[in-house]
Amino acid sequence: MKENLQYGGQAVIEGVMMRSPRYFAVACRHPNGEIVLKLEDLANSWLARLKWLNRPFLRGTLALLDAMALGIRALRFSADVQLEEQTQTVQQKRINDLAIGSTMIVGLLVGLGLFVALPTTLTQLLPWKHPVLLNMLDGVIRIALFIGYVLAVGSLKEIRRVFQYHGAEHKAINTFEADLPLTMENARQQSRIHPRCGTSFVMVVLILAIFVFSLTGRPPIWIRIPLHIALLPLVAGIAYEAIKFAGKHKGSRFTRWLLAPGLWSQHITTREPEEPQIEVALRALQAVVERERQANEVVSLA
């Protein structure tokens, strides 16, 4: 019987990152065909010390910080694996780390510009005067831009492979949560859709933002954009609680209705994986599950 812990993950370059409450593992397919695994303890991370954020409607911010920090580490490791880590010089590794960090920062700034500043700037040009309608139109444009962006990048060959690993990650998690052995046969039969997913989280944030931002009126744009950015942690906190609830009740019809837009959007951000990709996802999940069980056995014997 599986322990009552929630596991999550993320697709990376030719691999999958899996995390549990206390550990995280990254499994990547090396260019020579072998699976390279990295397993780390999260107990000493700086995020583990932000316990005051681990409260309802605050832990959404903690989850975002956690996902960004672990995502950068996982991407850095997966890039090193593909670039033959053992042959890289210290300078090459620093350049690689700087490139990944810079990409994340630029991506964040572009995201804020594209999904926060651009919609409200466009609606500012309309002759309408009703603030609620304008703010709601902001939200509709924001969702359309997000879906268009995902569809566009999903057409790239390299991103399609990442989306396949995303599907493999979901299949592995669904296998575990169905209380089935983590085997290829069981994982193949699972859905590539999962309610507790980053895509669902983003869609819930975008939809909730329509209602929250509609309550802020229509101040000047130089106030409105910073105000919307400042309210994002609140929106993320509410969205996180919704996703957390959905993950615990994913068989519920109400949950599927509540998260329908997010579940639908996962048909864009995931692809049906191949067996080698599922194998990588299972290896990463098996590593953190086994380490959690070992830690629980030590605590039980103490």
N, C-alpha and C positions, 0 to 999 in steps of 0.2 A: 504494500500500500504506500502510495507516495505521501511525503510529508506535506504539511499545510504551509507551503511557501510558494510565493509567486516568482516565476522566472520570466525574463524578457531577453530581447536581443536586438541585433542590428546587422544588416548586411554590410560587408566591407569589400575591398578589392579581392576578388577570388576567394572570399571566405565569409565567415559569420562570427560575430561576437555574441556570446551569451553571458548573462549575469544573473546572480542570485543575490539574496540580501547581503552575503558576506564575501563573495568571490566573483571574479569575472574571468572568462576564458575567450581566447580568439583562436579559431582554427582556420588555416588558410591552405589552399592548394598551391604547392610550390610548382614552378615551371617544370620540374622533373617528374611531377605526378604525385609526389609524396604529400601527406598532410602534416603541416607544421603547427604545433599547438603551444600556446602561451597561457599560463594560468597564474593569477595573482590574487592576493588577499586584499580586500578593500577596507579592512579594519583601521588602517593607519592613514587613509586618504583624508585630505582636508575637508571633503564633503561629509565624511563620517562625523566630523566635529561640529557640524551645523545642526545639532539635534533640536535646537529651538525652532527650526523650520519644519520639523517633522510633525506637523499638526494639520488637521483638516483645513483646506483652503489656503494653507501656506505651503504644504508639501508639493504642490504643483510647481512652484518656483524651484524648489530643491530638485524635483525630478528633471526639470529642464537643464539646470546646471549640471546635474549628474550625467544626463544623456550627452551633453556637449563635451564634458571632460573625458568620459569613457570613449565617446565616439572618436575624439582626436587621438587618443592613445591607440585605439583599435586600428584606425586608418593608418597611423604611422607604422605600426607593426606590419600590417598587410602590405603596405608599400615597400617596406624593407625586404619582405619575403620575395616579392616579385622582382626586386632589383638586386637579388643575390646578396643578402645581408652580410655574409661572411667576407665578401670581396669589397665592400664599401669602405672607404676611408672615413676617418672622423669628420673631415670637412664635408664629404659627400652626404653623410648622415645629417649633419647640421643644416646643409642646404635643403635636404629632403624635409626635415622637420619644419624649417622656416617656410617652405613652399606650402605645406599642409596647413600650418597655422595661419599664414597669410590668406590662403584660400577660404578658410573658415571665417575669418574676419571680414573679408570682402563679400563673401556670401551672405553674412548677417546684415551688412550695410545695404547690399543690393535688395535683400528681402524686405528690409524696413522701407526702402525707397519704393519698391515695386508694389508691396501689399499694404502699406500704410499711407505713404505720401502721395503716390500716384492716384489712387481712387478718389481721395478727398480733394486733390487738386483738379481732377477732371470734373467732378460734380460742382466745384466752385464756379465753373464757366457757364453752368446752366442758369436760365433766368428764373427758375423756381425759387420760392422764398420759404417753403415749409421745411424747417430744420429736420424733423423726424423722417420725412420722406427722403430728403437728401442723404441723411446718414444711413438709411436703409439701402439706398442705391449704392452708397459707398461699399457696403457689405456685399451686395450682389456682384459688383464689379470685382471686388477682392477675390471672391470665390471663383469667378470666371477666369481671372488671371492665374490663379493657382492651378486650376484644372488644365488650362491651356499650357502652362509652363511644364507640368508633369507629362502631358501628352507629347510635348515637343522634345523634352530630353529623353523620354522613353523610346523615341525613334532611333536613338543612337545605339549602335551595337554594344558598346562597352556598358552603357547604362542598362540595357536589356539583360545583360548577364548579372548585374547587381540586383535587378528586380527578380531574377530567378533565384538568387541566393536569399532574397527577402522571402520569397515563397517557401524556400526550403526551411528557413528559420521558423516560419509559422507552422509548417507541417511537423517539425520536431516538437515544438511547444504543444501543439494540439495532441500529439501522441502521448506526451508526458501527462497532460491534464486529463486525458481519457483513461489514465491509470493503466496504460499498456506498456509492455517492454519497448525500449528504445531500439527497435530493429528497423531495417530497411523496409521489410514487408508491411509493418504497421504504419510507418511514416508515409509510405507511398499512398496509402488509402485515405489519409487525412486531407482536410481542406487547407488551401493556401491562404484562407481568410481567417483573421482573428480579431475579436473586438478590442483587445488591449494592444493596440498597434499605434505607432507614431502617426500613420496616415489618418486613422480615425481621430486621434488627438488633435491634429491640425484642423480637420474638418469641423470638429466640435468647437474649437477655439474660434474659427472663422464665423460659424453660425451664431455662437453666443455673443461675439463681438458686435454683430448687427444690433442686438437688443441693448447691450450695455452702452455702446457708443451713441445709440439713438436717444439715450437719456441725458446726454451731455450738452444738448443744444448745438448751436452753430457759432461758436466764437470765431474770432479772426483765425486764419489758417496758421499763422505763426504761433498761436496758442493751441489750436486744435490738434495739430500733428504731435507735439510733445505730450499733450493730454492723453491722446490715444495710446501712445507708447507707454506712458506711465500706468495706464489701466490694464495693459497686457498681463502683468502678473496676477491681477485679480481674475481676469478671464481665464488664464491658464489654471488657476487654482480651482475654479468651478469645473472646468473641463476635465481636470485630472480626477476629481471625485466622481464625475460621471463615468469616465473610462474605468476607474477602479471598481465601481459598482458593476459595470457591464462585464468586467473580467470574472467577477465572482458569480454572475448569473447569466452566463453567455447562452444558456439554453432557453432563457425566458423569451417569450414572444414580445413582451414590452421592451426588453433590452434591444432586440433586433430592430424594432420600430424606432426606438430612440436613437440608435446609432446607424440607421439605414444609410444616410449619406456617406458616413465614414467607411462602412462596410462595402458600399458600392465603389467608392474611390480606390479601394484596395485591389479591385480588378484592373486598375491602371498601374499601380505601383508594385504589383507582384506579377510574376510570370510562373507558369508551371515549370518546376525545376527538373533537372536530370538527376539520375541516381548518384553520380559523383558529387553533385552539389548537396543533395540530401545527406550523403555520408559525412560531408564536412560539418553540416549543421548538427547532426547527431553527435559527432565527436566532441564539439564544443559544449553541447548541453550535457552529455555524459560526464564531462570533466567537472563541471560545477555541481551537478547533482551528487556525484560521488564524493566530492570534497565536503559538501554540506552534510552528507550522511556520516562521514568520518568525524566531522566536528561535533555532530550531535551525539555520537557514540562516546566521544571523549568526555563530553559534559555529563552524560548519563552515568559514566563510570566514576566521575569525580565525587 
